[in-house]
């Protein structure tokens, strides 16, 4: 049996349920579902959350840590992947025009 954990969820159960119903992205729905289960008292352990969501307990721990540090907005924020573009938009446009001219000849 895992050790019990304590987390203070600031939002009300009704507000979490409403946000859950309006969420569009799957990963955000999972995170809101997890918070709603905790707030409503349906789950008491991280292992149980992991089983219900089919996620590893380390993933659940990371999500709860994001919530502790950044609140609901920190938990639901979407991280943009990838590096910054190295080719500027101007350079990109100018090279595209050159490529078109060469193909047309």
N, C-alpha and C positions, 0 to 999 in steps of 0.2 A: 504494500500500500504506500502511495506517495505521501510526502509531507503536505499538509494543508498550506494554502497560500492566501495572502490577504491583498485585496486590491479594492480601492475606493473608486466606484464609478459615479461620476458627477451627474450624468444625464439620467432623467427619469426613465422608467420602464416603458411608458407610453411613447416618449419621444424616440427612444431607441427602436421601438417596433415600427413607428411611422417612418423613420429614416431607412429601416430595413426594407419596408415595402416600396419605397421610392428609389432605392439604390439600383443602378444599372449594371455595374461591373461585378463580376462574380467574386473576385477577391475581396472587394469592399463588402459584399453581402456576407461572406464568411466571417469577416472581422466584426461586423455589426451583430451577426447571429451569436457569435461567441460572447460579446458584451451583454447581449440581451439574456442569454442563458445564465450568465453570472449574476446579473441584476435581479432576475426573477427567482434565483435560487435553485434552478433546475440542475446545475452542476456545481460540484464542490472541489474537484481536482483537475489539474491540467491534463492528466492522462485521459480522463473522461471526455474532455473537450477534444483532445487529439483523436480519440476513437470516433466521436460523432462527426468530426470534420474530415476524417481520414488523413490526418496530418501528423507528423512527428511531434513529440512534446517539445523539442527544441524550437520548432516553428511557432508553436503556441507561446512559448516563453518569450521569443523575440517580439511577437505581436503585442503581448502584454507589456513588455518593456517599452515599446514605442508609445503605447497608451499612457504609461506612467510618466514618461518624459515629455511628450508633446500633446497629450490629451487626444480628443477625438479627431481633430484636424491633423495631428501628427500621425495617427494611426492610419487614416484614410488617404493621406497624401500619396500621390503617384510620382515615383522617381523616374526621371527621364534617363533612358539608357543611351549609351554611346558617347563618343568623344565629340568635341566641338568641331565644326567644319573648318577645314584648313584652307579650302578654296572659297574665296569671297563670292558673293552673288554676282558682282560685276564681272569678275573673271570667268565665272561659270557661263554667263550669258554671252560673253565675247567668244569663248571657245565653241559654244554651240553653233553660233552663226558661221564660224569658220568651217566647221565640220559639214554643215549643210551645203555650203558653197562647193566644197570639194566633191561631195557625192553627186551633186547636180551636173558637174562638168563631164 
